Amino acid sequence: MEKKEQVFLYMKEEIERLASLEEEKILAEAKELEAEAYQQIKAEAKKDADALLAKELVEISSNASVEASLSQEEKTKKLVETREAYVTKIFKEAKNRLNEFVNSEGYKMYLIKHMEKISSLYQMSDSILKLRQNDTKYADDLVKAYGIDLTVEVSDEIKIGGFIIENKATNVVVDESLDTALENQKEWFYKTSGLMIK
């Protein structure tokens, strides 16, 4: 009788060990696929942005030459409009790519990974996790990844995706929304794109 129990326990432990190994393998493959997809999207977006930038810079340059007879104020106004149209076009494309990403399989893992990172930096009890309506299906996984209970709320602030953690007692807001990330990139783009108007 004791031998049967030992055999049963051995079989149970072996099954659990194999299941754990398989789970680790699947998680590693998922992380690898996510990283590959992210790098591919990033490379494609950079390639497209570089091509558009080169094209627009040539166009802006030629337009500036043609408009040499216009007053400086008119030229500046036209350049600002052209730049704004270009920036709008670039960021519209970026927003479209982000919308594609939030509908992909890698998005859930992206959210969980970011939540784990935030959890290691900001452990705040009695906080609110804000999500867009479509992302509430990930709420339990995100709360689990954070490691401390969070009150989940739907937020109209988040249109694209990501999350915001807010602690009203300490007035700390951790904004990991893709909307804010995209907005923050605009200023960086203005500074580094070479499209500053003097």
C-alpha positions in Angstrom: 0.0 0.0 0.0 2.8 2.4 0.9 4.6 1.6 -2.4 1.5 2.6 -4.3 1.4 5.9 -2.5 5.1 6.4 -3.2 4.6 5.6 -6.9 1.6 7.9 -7.0 3.6 10.8 -5.3 6.5 10.2 -7.6 4.2 10.3 -10.7 2.5 13.5 -9.4 5.9 15.2 -8.8 7.2 14.2 -12.2 4.0 15.5 -13.9 4.3 18.7 -12.0 8.0 19.0 -12.9 7.2 18.4 -16.6 4.3 20.8 -16.6 6.5 23.5 -15.0 9.2 22.9 -17.6 6.7 23.1 -20.4 5.2 26.3 -18.9 8.6 27.9 -18.7 9.3 26.9 -22.4 6.0 28.4 -23.5 6.6 31.6 -21.6 10.1 31.9 -23.0 8.7 31.4 -26.6 6.0 34.0 -26.0 8.6 36.5 -24.7 10.8 35.8 -27.7 7.9 36.3 -30.1 6.9 39.5 -28.4 10.4 40.8 -28.6 10.6 39.9 -32.3 7.3 41.5 -33.1 8.2 44.7 -31.2 11.6 44.9 -33.0 9.9 44.4 -36.3 7.2 47.0 -35.7 9.9 49.4 -34.4 12.1 48.8 -37.4 9.2 49.3 -39.9 8.1 52.4 -38.2 11.6 53.9 -38.2 12.1 53.0 -41.9 8.8 54.6 -42.8 9.5 57.6 -40.7 13.0 58.0 -42.2 11.6 57.7 -45.7 8.8 60.2 -45.0 11.2 62.6 -43.3 13.7 62.5 -46.2 10.8 63.1 -48.7 9.3 65.9 -46.7 12.7 67.6 -46.1 13.3 67.6 -49.8 9.8 69.0 -50.4 10.2 71.6 -47.6 13.6 72.6 -49.0 12.3 73.0 -52.6 9.2 74.9 -51.4 11.5 77.2 -49.5 13.5 78.0 -52.7 10.4 78.6 -54.8 9.0 80.9 -52.1 12.1 83.0 -51.9 10.2 86.1 -53.1 7.6 85.9 -50.3 8.1 87.9 -47.2 9.9 86.2 -44.3 6.6 86.1 -42.3 4.8 84.4 -45.0 7.6 81.9 -45.5 7.7 81.1 -41.8 3.9 80.7 -41.7 4.0 78.3 -44.6 6.8 76.3 -43.2 5.0 76.0 -39.9 1.9 74.7 -41.7 4.0 72.3 -43.7 5.8 71.1 -40.6 2.6 70.7 -38.7 1.0 68.7 -41.6 4.1 66.5 -41.6 4.1 66.0 -37.9 0.3 65.3 -38.0 0.9 62.7 -40.7 3.8 61.0 -38.9 1.9 60.8 -35.6 -1.3 59.7 -37.2 0.7 56.8 -38.7 2.3 56.1 -35.3 -1.2 56.1 -33.7 -2.4 53.7 -36.3 0.5 51.4 -35.6 -0.2 51.6 -31.9 -3.9 50.7 -32.5 -2.8 47.7 -34.5 -0.5 46.7 -31.6 -3.2 46.9 -29.0 -5.2 44.5 -31.0 -2.3 42.0 -31.4 -1.5 39.0 -29.3 1.6 40.6 -27.8 -0.3 43.5 -26.2 -1.4 41.5 -23.1 2.2 40.5 -22.4 3.4 44.1 -23.0 0.9 45.3 -20.4 1.9 42.6 -17.9 5.6 43.3 -18.4 5.2 47.0 -17.9 3.1 46.4 -14.8 5.8 44.2 -13.3 8.4 46.9 -14.0 6.2 49.6 -12.4 5.6 47.2 -9.4 9.3 47.0 -8.8 9.6 50.9 -8.8 6.3 52.0 -7.2 4.6 49.8 -4.6 1.6 51.9 -3.5 -1.3 50.5 -1.6 -4.8 52.0 -1.9 -4.2 52.9 -5.5 -6.4 53.0 -8.6 -5.6 51.2 -11.8 -7.1 53.1 -14.7 -7.7 51.2 -18.0 -9.6 51.8 -21.2 -12.9 49.8 -21.5 -11.4 47.3 -24.0 -8.5 46.5 -21.6 -10.6 45.7 -18.5 -10.3 42.0 -19.5 -6.7 42.2 -18.5 -7.4 43.8 -15.1 -6.9 40.6 -13.0 -3.6 39.8 -14.7 -2.4 43.4 -14.2 -3.4 43.5 -10.5 -1.6 40.1 -10.0 1.5 41.5 -11.8 1.5 44.6 -9.5 1.4 42.4 -6.4 -0.8 44.7 -4.3 -4.6 45.0 -4.6 -5.7 47.9 -6.9 -9.1 49.4 -7.5 -9.9 49.1 -11.2 -11.6 51.9 -13.0 -12.4 52.6 -16.6 -10.8 55.8 -17.8 -11.8 58.1 -20.7 -8.3 59.5 -20.6 -6.9 56.4 -22.2 -8.0 56.1 -25.9 -5.3 53.9 -27.4 -4.2 51.6 -24.5 -1.8 51.1 -21.6 -2.7 52.0 -18.0 -2.4 54.7 -15.3 -1.9 54.0 -11.6 -3.0 56.8 -9.3 -2.6 57.1 -5.6 -4.7 60.0 -4.3 -3.3 59.9 -0.8 0.3 60.6 -2.1 -0.8 62.4 -5.3 1.4 60.1 -7.3 0.3 59.3 -10.8 2.2 56.7 -12.9 1.1 57.2 -16.5 2.0 54.2 -18.7 -0.7 54.9 -21.2 0.3 54.7 -24.9 -1.6 58.0 -25.4 0.8 59.9 -23.1 3.8 58.1 -24.6 2.8 59.2 -28.1 2.2 62.8 -26.9 5.6 62.8 -25.2 7.3 61.7 -28.4 6.0 64.8 -30.2 8.3 67.1 -28.3 11.2 64.8 -28.7 10.4 64.7 -32.4 10.4 68.5 -32.7 13.8 68.7 -31.0 15.5 65.9 -33.0 13.9 65.9 -36.4 15.8 68.8 -37.8 12.5 70.6 -38.6 13.0 73.5 -36.2 11.9 76.7 -37.7 14.0 79.7 -36.9 
